[in-house]
Amino acid sequence: MVFLTAGTAFAVRQFKPRRIRLTITNERRFVRVLYISAAFGIVSILWLLQAAGGLTSLLSGLSTRRDMLSGLGFIGALAAIPAAASLLLLLARPKGPAQRILVVALSAEYFGYLFISGARFPLISYAIALLLAVAHRRRVPPGAFVVLLLAAVPFSTWYAISVRKTSRSVASQGSETSTIFSTLHSSLEPFINGGVDTLRTLSAPIAAAPGDWHFNISNFFGGLFTLVPRVVWPNKPNGVSIAFSQQYFSDRWEQGTGVPPSILAESIFFFGAIGGLLYLLLVGILLGWCSVRAWRTTSPFMRIMFIFTTSDAIVWVKSGSDSFFRSLTLHGVGLLVLYFMTRRIEIVSSLRKDTNDEASGH
């Protein structure tokens, strides 16, 4: 973690944020694009419901949700369109009650998509992305991040407990009687020996014999192609989540459950002990460079892409690089669609006067 932090600190030295101001001259056309983006979000949610077999089947169990929804691929890009539109609207500062309602509706659509698809950490990272969008326009009170933290902790706790209870009830088929002690045990179990968390995924390669620490660079590149269907590329390399699960958690893999590594675990898995430290250093430099570029560009779409990069890095830390590349690709495709929909809308962007920078552009 020291190497990761050092790389970030090196990249952002003598860095000062520069807030942006957006002026949209074609308000009616802009609102029309927002409504179209909302329609894409509705389509993505309905697609999820159809793939899961209806609302009742979808809500019946969190533990089987990802299995039901596997293979949907770029449906996430449709859902990312309203997510990108909500960030653009926040950068432009919603005007009037109609636009304020729209920004809530657009963000709620993406929250709903992530929730019913069982994406816990992407849901939390999107909430942070919304705060980042506001921060690029004006200062955000520190209390807003405190509120987010207070909301994220019980949500994550509830999610973990729900998954464990559902998995256990499916396995036992109702053979266990619920008591106050079993409820307390199921509440504490996710934090003791429940799901596979960051520390447990890190301990797996560390506990292996040093001879197992070899280069797995092909798995890293496999993560870059996680969205390419095997129908198009049958022999594409496996991503790090598949290779990592097969090597260190074969029992869970045989049961059909993957175990994605954290950024610390995959650094050792990719490049060994020494190479893993250099990998973390380079990742820190990359993320720091993205932060600097995000706050200096006058392009609203580049700012949104960098905001997605920042928030998706949370997924990278928890679930590895292939999850990061997948999430970033889907967000990028959704943003690209929004960009083409706004080509006929004049968006004038400039840096705030309090940044002592007179640069501006379109």
N, C-alpha and C positions, 0 to 999 in steps of 0.2 A: 504493500500500500504506500510505503514511503516513495518507492520509485514512480508509482502512478501519480502521486501528488507532486513530486518534484518535476516531472515532465510538464504537468499542467502549469505549475508556477513559473517555469522557465518560459513557456509560450506566452503568458499573459503579463510579463513584467512590463512596468511603465504603461499599463493599459488603462484607458479611461473610456467608459461607456458613452455612446452618443445616441441619444434618443431621436426618434423619427417622428415626423408630422406628415400625414397623408391628407390630400385634398382630392375628393372625387367629384368631378364636374357633372357626370351623368347619373344622378341619383336614381331616377326611375329605372334605367337600364341596370344599374348596380343591384337594386332591390330585386329585379327580375332574375338576375343570376343567383341571388341568394335563395329565392324560391325554387329554382331548378336544382340547386345543390341540396335543398331539403328533400326534394323528390327523390334524388339519388339515395339519400339516407333511408327513406322509407322503403325503397326497393330492396336495399341490402338487408334490412331487418326482416322483411317479408320472405326474402330468399332463405335466410337462416331458419325461420319458422318452418318453411316448407321442407328444408333439408333435414330438420330434426323430427319431422313427423307431427308437427302441430305444437301449440303452446303447452298443452298438458304434458306431452312427452318431454318437451324441452325443460320444463321446470321440475320434472320428477326427480332429477338427481344431478348434482354438480360433478360427481366423479366420472360419469360417462359422457359428459357434454362434449369434450374434445374429440372423443371417438366418433360421436354422431356427426360432428361437423368437420371431420377431417377431409381434406381433398378439395375444399371449396376454392382455394387459390386466391385469385384476384377479386373475389367478392369483397375482400377487405379494402381494395382500392376504391370501390364504389362508396363504402362507408366512410373512407377518408376524405371524400369530397366535401361533405358538410363540416368535417373537422377542420379542414383547411380554410373553408369559408368563414367559420367562426373566428379563427385567428386573424384573418384579413379584416373582418368587421371590427374586431377589438383594436387592431392597429389603427384603423381609420376613425375610431371612437364612434360608437353607435349614436345616431341622431334621431331623436323623437322616440315615442313609445313603440312604434312599429318595428324599428330596427333593434331596440332593446329586447323586444319579445323574440325577434328572429335570432339574435345571438344566443339566447337561452334555448330556443328550440333546436338550433343547429348543434349546439354542444350536447344537449340532452339526447339527440339522436345517436351521436357517436358513443356517449356514455352507455346508452341502451344496447347498442351493438356489441360493445366490449363486454358488458355484463352478461348478456345472454349467451355469448360465445365462450364464457369462462375465462376471460383474459383479465386477471387480477392486477398484475403490475402495469401492463399497458394502460389500464383504466386510471391508476394513480398517476402515472407519468403524463397522461393527457391533462389531468387537472393541473399539474405543474406547468404544462405548456400554455394553458390559458393564463396563468399568472405571469408567465414570461412574456406573453404577448402584451399584456397590460404594462409590464415593466419597461418594454421597449418604447412605450408612449409616455408614461409618467411613473413616478415613484409608487411602489406598492408597499403598504404598511407591513411591517414585520409580523403583525398579528394575523395577517392573511395566511402566512405559511404555518403559523402555530395552529390555526383552525384546520388547515389541510392535514397536518400531522395528527391532530386529535381525531379527525374523521377517518384517516387512513388506518390507524392502529386497530380500532374496533372492527372496521370492515375486513381487514386482513385476518383478524382473529376469527370472526364469524365465518369467513370463507374457508379457513383451514378446518375449523370444527365441522362445518357442513360436509366437506369432502370426506373427512374421516368417518363421520356418522353414517353417511350414505354408503360408503364402501363397506363398512362393517355390517350394515343392515342387509345389503345385497348378498354379502358372503354368508351370513348366518341365516338368512331368509326368515327373520323374525324369531329366532330361537332364544335370543337374549331378552331378559326382562330389564326394563329401564328403571334404575334406582337413582337416588341422589348421589351415591358414590360412583356409579357408572357415568353419570352425567359430569361429575367433577373430574373423573379420570379422563374422559374424552375431551374435556376442555383444556386439560394440562398436557395431554399426550402430544399434540402437534409441536409443543415447545421442548419436549424432552426426547421422545423417540418416534415422533410422528412422521410427517413427510420428510423428504430429503432436502435439507436447506443448504445454505452457502457453505457453512463450516463442514458439513458432511461430504459435500462434493469436493471440497478442497482436500480433506483428509484422505480421500480415496487414492489419488496419484501419489501423495506424500507417503502413504503407508506401503505403497508398492515397492518392490525391490528396485534399487538404482538402475539395474539393467533394463527396466521397463521404461525409463525416461529416455525416449528417443524422439526424433523429429517425426511429426505427423502433419507435415505441411499440406498434404493433399486434402486432409480433413478441413483445414482452414479455408482452402479454396472451394471446397464442397459447400461451405456455408454461403458463399457468394451466389451459388446457383440453386439455392433452396426453393425458389419459386418456379424453376424450369420444370415442367411436367416430364415424367419419365417416358411418356409416350413420345415426346419430342426428342429426349436424350436418354435412352434406356440405361446406358452405362455411366451416367453422371456420378461423380464421387459423392459418397455419403457426407452429410454435414457433421459438425462436431458433436451434436446432441446424440445422433445415432451411434457414431463410433465410440463416444464416451460411455454411453449406456451399455453397449455390447461388451466393452472391456472391463468396466468396473462395477456395473450393476446388472449382470446378466440375468439374475433371477427376476428382477423387475421387467427387464426387456422381454423375457419369455412370456410374461403375463400381459404384454402389450403396453407397458408404461415406459416412456422414455424419461431419462433423468438428465436434463440439460445442465452443463457445468456453469459455475460462476466464472467471472473474468479471471479470478485468481487460479481456479482449477484448470481452465483451458490454457492459461499461459504456460503451466508446467506440462500439460498434455501435448501442446504444440511443439515446444522448443526445449523442454527439459528445465532443470533448475536455473542455470545461468542464463540461457536464452530466454527463459520466461521473464526474468527481471528486466532484460532489455526490451522485451515485448511490451511490458507494462509501461516502461519509460516512453516508448514511442507512442503508445495509445494516449498517454497523458499529454504529450506534445500535440498530437492530432486534435484532441478535444479542446485543448487550450487555443490552438490556432483557429478552430471553428468558432469559438466564443469571440475572439477578437474580430474575425471577419463579420460575424453576425451583427455586432454593434457598430460597424463602420460602413456597411453598405447602405445605399439609399434605395435599393430595390426591395419593395415589400415582399416579393415572392422569394427572393434569396433569404430575407430575414425569416420568413416562415419556415423555409427549408432548414435553416440553422436552428430554429426553435425546435423543430421536430428532431433534429440530430441531438440536441441537448437532452430533450425528454426521453428519447429512445435509448440514450446512453444508460439510463437507469435500468432498462431491460437488459442491456449488454452486461452490466455489472452482475445482475442476478441470474440471467439465463443464457449467457454466452453470445458469441459473435454472430452465429447464424440466426438467432432470434432477432438480434439487432439489425442485421442486413435485411431480413424479411420485413420487419416493421418499417424500416426506413424506406425500403423499396415501395411498399404499399402507400405510405404517406407521400412519397415523391410522385407516384402515378396519380394519386388523387389531386395533388397540388398542380400537376401539369394539366389535368383536365380543367381545373378552375382557371388556370392561366389562359388557356385558349378561349374559355367562355368570356373572359374579361378583355380580350384583345381590342374590342371596339369601345371600351370604356377608358376615358382619360383619367389616369391616376397620377397626380403630381405629388412627388415625395421630396422632402427636404429634411436636413438635419436641424434639430432644435437650436435656437439662438444661444441658449445657455451652454452649448458645447463649444462655442467659439469657432464654429466651422460654418462657412458660408456655402459649402458644396450643395448642390441640388441636382435633381434629374427627374426623368420620367420613367 
